Amino acid sequence: MKKVAILQSNYIPWKGYFDIINSVDLFIIYDEVQYTKNDWRNRNVLKTPQGLVWLTIPVIKNQLSQKISETQVANMYWTSKHWKTIKNYYSKAKYFKEYAPLFEDLYSSITTSSLSEINLLFIQTINKILNINTEIIDSESLDLQGDNNLRLIDAVKKVGGTHYLSGPSAKSYLNEELFLKEGIEVEWMDYSSYREYNQLFPPFVHAVSVLDLIFNEGENAKQFIVR
């Protein structure tokens, strides 16, 4: 059995994103699809005393059909601004001092203007912190063919997958029968059983960047991304 997941890259994603990566044998970044405004590709949410705050990477939108992989950041000032915001809201978190140097170095070392590359840098760094060793590849290396469903099937087949793990939002368009005809079993993520952790600024909110979990729980963080 080989389980595969396919998702667009997100900026400092929530814990469920890393749960999916941790649950499969191979994770495929699928950024050769249309970039969508006001989505998770270039932004995520932090927990603050004033409630939820968006942290957004400014990007250049040249055309409607622009792919995520073609999307460039508008400037490089966002790196220092984002780190300053994170430090402001999480400096009192129990494990902030332990992980702050790692993320400060990451933000200050970013030179690429590619949104996909930036997202991957954060995903790889966070995977190491969470001790997630799943292999990650780019869908563009697979030369995928067909419509939305067929491209996903093509990807799973080309990497030798037998099971496809999908997020629940895909239920509106994913055709399970097509997958089954190709010998691929579809499994669905269920995010309903996550436990609460020691989060600052109650009430508790699950749907925030995984940075919130790391700064508050440190080496115990991975225990809270598994269902």
C-alpha positions as CSV (number, residue, x, y, z in Angstrom):
1,M,0.0,0.0,0.0
2,K,1.2,3.5,-0.8
3,K,-0.8,6.5,0.4
4,V,-0.6,9.8,-1.5
5,A,-1.9,13.3,-0.8
6,I,-2.0,16.2,-3.2
7,L,-2.5,19.8,-2.1
8,Q,-1.6,23.4,-3.1
9,S,1.1,25.0,-1.1
10,N,-0.1,27.2,1.8
11,Y,1.7,29.8,3.8
12,I,2.6,28.7,7.3
13,P,-0.4,26.3,7.2
14,W,-2.6,25.1,10.1
15,K,-2.0,21.8,11.9
16,G,-4.4,19.9,9.7
17,Y,-2.2,20.5,6.7
18,F,0.7,18.8,8.5
19,D,-1.6,16.0,9.7
20,I,-2.2,15.2,6.0
21,I,1.5,15.2,5.2
22,N,2.2,13.0,8.2
23,S,-0.5,10.6,7.2
24,V,0.8,9.7,3.8
25,D,3.9,8.1,2.2
26,L,4.2,10.8,-0.5
27,F,3.0,14.4,-0.5
28,I,2.6,16.2,-3.9
29,I,2.6,20.0,-4.0
30,Y,0.1,20.9,-6.7
31,D,0.8,24.5,-7.6
32,E,0.3,24.3,-11.4
33,V,-3.3,25.4,-10.8
34,Q,-4.9,28.8,-10.8
35,Y,-3.9,31.2,-8.0
36,T,-7.0,32.2,-6.0
37,K,-7.2,35.6,-4.2
38,N,-8.1,35.7,-0.5
39,D,-7.1,32.0,-0.1
40,W,-4.5,30.2,2.0
41,R,-1.8,30.3,-0.6
42,N,-0.3,33.6,0.6
43,R,-1.8,34.1,4.0
44,N,-2.7,32.6,7.3
45,V,-4.1,33.4,10.7
46,L,-2.5,34.2,14.1
47,K,-4.1,34.3,17.5
48,T,-3.8,37.6,19.3
49,P,-5.4,39.4,22.3
50,Q,-7.6,41.2,19.9
51,G,-8.7,38.0,18.2
52,L,-7.6,36.5,14.9
53,V,-5.2,38.5,12.7
54,W,-4.3,37.8,9.1
55,L,-0.6,37.6,8.0
56,T,-0.5,38.1,4.3
57,I,2.3,38.0,1.8
58,P,1.7,40.7,-0.9
59,V,1.7,39.2,-4.3
60,I,1.5,40.3,-7.9
61,K,-1.7,39.2,-9.8
62,N,-1.0,39.7,-13.5
63,Q,-3.8,37.7,-15.0
64,L,-6.9,35.6,-14.1
65,S,-5.3,32.3,-15.3
66,Q,-2.1,32.9,-13.3
67,K,-0.9,29.7,-11.7
68,I,0.3,29.5,-8.0
69,S,3.7,28.4,-9.3
70,E,3.8,31.6,-11.5
71,T,2.9,33.9,-8.6
72,Q,5.6,36.3,-7.4
73,V,5.7,38.4,-4.2
74,A,5.2,42.1,-4.7
75,N,8.2,43.1,-2.5
76,M,10.6,41.7,0.1
77,Y,9.5,44.0,3.0
78,W,6.9,41.5,4.1
79,T,9.6,39.2,5.7
80,S,10.6,41.7,8.4
81,K,7.0,42.8,8.9
82,H,5.7,39.3,9.4
83,W,8.5,38.3,11.8
84,K,7.9,41.5,13.9
85,T,4.2,40.7,14.0
86,I,4.8,37.1,15.1
87,K,7.3,38.2,17.7
88,N,4.9,40.8,19.1
89,Y,2.1,38.3,19.6
90,Y,4.0,35.2,20.6
91,S,6.9,36.4,22.7
92,K,5.2,35.3,25.9
93,A,4.4,31.8,24.6
94,K,6.1,29.0,26.6
95,Y,8.4,27.8,23.7
96,F,8.8,31.0,21.7
97,K,12.4,31.6,22.8
98,E,13.4,28.1,21.8
99,Y,12.1,28.3,18.3
100,A,12.4,32.1,17.6
101,P,16.0,32.0,16.3
102,L,15.1,29.3,13.7
103,F,12.1,31.3,12.3
104,E,13.9,34.6,12.5
105,D,16.8,33.2,10.5
106,L,14.3,31.7,8.0
107,Y,12.5,35.0,7.4
108,S,15.8,37.0,7.1
109,S,17.3,34.5,4.7
110,I,14.5,34.5,2.1
111,T,15.7,35.8,-1.2
112,T,13.3,34.1,-3.7
113,S,10.3,36.0,-5.0
114,S,8.4,32.8,-5.9
115,L,5.4,32.2,-3.6
116,S,5.6,28.4,-4.2
117,E,9.2,28.4,-3.1
118,I,8.6,30.5,-0.1
119,N,5.7,28.2,1.0
120,L,7.9,25.1,0.6
121,L,10.7,26.6,2.7
122,F,8.3,27.0,5.6
123,I,6.6,23.6,5.1
124,Q,10.0,21.9,5.1
125,T,11.2,23.8,8.2
126,I,8.0,23.0,10.1
127,N,8.2,19.3,9.0
128,K,11.6,19.1,10.6
129,I,10.3,20.6,13.9
130,L,7.4,18.2,13.9
131,N,9.6,15.2,12.9
132,I,7.6,14.6,9.8
133,N,9.8,12.7,7.2
134,T,7.3,12.3,4.4
135,E,8.8,12.7,0.9
136,I,7.5,15.9,-0.9
137,I,7.6,16.3,-4.7
138,D,6.4,19.0,-7.1
139,S,3.5,18.0,-9.5
140,E,5.2,19.8,-12.4
141,S,7.8,16.9,-12.4
142,L,5.0,14.5,-13.3
143,D,3.7,16.1,-16.6
144,L,0.1,15.5,-15.6
145,Q,-2.7,15.1,-18.2
146,G,-6.5,15.5,-18.2
147,D,-9.1,17.5,-16.3
148,N,-9.1,18.1,-12.5
149,N,-10.0,14.5,-11.5
150,L,-7.9,12.8,-14.2
151,R,-4.8,14.9,-13.3
152,L,-5.1,13.8,-9.7
153,I,-5.5,10.2,-10.8
154,D,-2.6,10.5,-13.2
155,A,-0.4,11.9,-10.4
156,V,-1.3,9.0,-8.0
157,K,-0.7,6.4,-10.7
158,K,2.7,7.9,-11.8
159,V,4.1,7.7,-8.2
160,G,2.7,4.2,-7.7
161,G,0.0,5.2,-5.2
162,T,-2.8,2.8,-4.2
163,H,-4.6,5.2,-1.8
164,Y,-5.4,8.9,-2.2
165,L,-6.0,10.9,1.0
166,S,-8.0,14.1,0.4
167,G,-9.2,17.0,2.5
168,P,-13.0,17.1,3.1
169,S,-13.5,20.3,0.9
170,A,-12.8,18.2,-2.2
171,K,-16.0,16.2,-1.7
172,S,-17.8,18.8,-3.8
173,Y,-15.8,17.9,-7.0
174,L,-13.9,14.7,-6.5
175,N,-15.3,11.7,-8.4
176,E,-14.5,8.7,-6.3
177,E,-15.8,6.3,-9.0
178,L,-13.1,7.4,-11.4
179,F,-10.5,6.7,-8.8
180,L,-11.9,3.3,-8.0
181,K,-11.9,2.3,-11.7
182,E,-8.2,3.0,-11.7
183,G,-7.6,0.9,-8.6
184,I,-7.2,3.8,-6.3
185,E,-9.0,4.0,-3.0
186,V,-10.0,7.4,-1.8
187,E,-9.8,8.3,1.9
188,W,-11.1,11.4,3.6
189,M,-9.5,13.5,6.3
190,D,-11.6,14.2,9.4
191,Y,-10.5,17.2,11.5
192,S,-13.2,16.8,14.1
193,S,-11.2,15.0,16.8
194,Y,-8.3,17.4,17.4
195,R,-7.5,18.1,21.1
196,E,-7.1,21.6,22.5
197,Y,-3.6,22.6,23.6
198,N,-2.2,25.4,25.8
199,Q,-3.1,28.3,23.6
200,L,-2.7,32.0,24.5
201,F,-5.6,34.4,24.5
202,P,-8.8,32.3,25.0
203,P,-11.2,31.1,23.7
204,F,-9.5,28.3,21.9
205,V,-9.3,28.3,18.1
206,H,-8.1,25.3,16.0
207,A,-7.9,27.0,12.6
208,V,-4.8,29.1,13.1
209,S,-1.2,28.8,11.7
210,V,0.7,25.8,13.1
211,L,3.2,28.4,14.5
212,D,0.7,28.9,17.3
213,L,0.9,25.2,18.2
214,I,4.7,25.2,18.0
215,F,5.3,28.3,20.1
216,N,2.8,27.1,22.7
217,E,3.7,23.4,22.9
218,G,7.2,23.0,21.6
219,E,8.5,19.4,21.3
220,N,5.0,18.2,22.3
221,A,3.4,19.9,19.2
222,K,3.2,16.8,17.1
223,Q,0.9,15.1,19.6
224,F,-1.7,17.6,18.8
225,I,-1.7,17.2,15.0
226,V,-2.6,13.5,15.0
227,R,-6.2,12.6,15.0
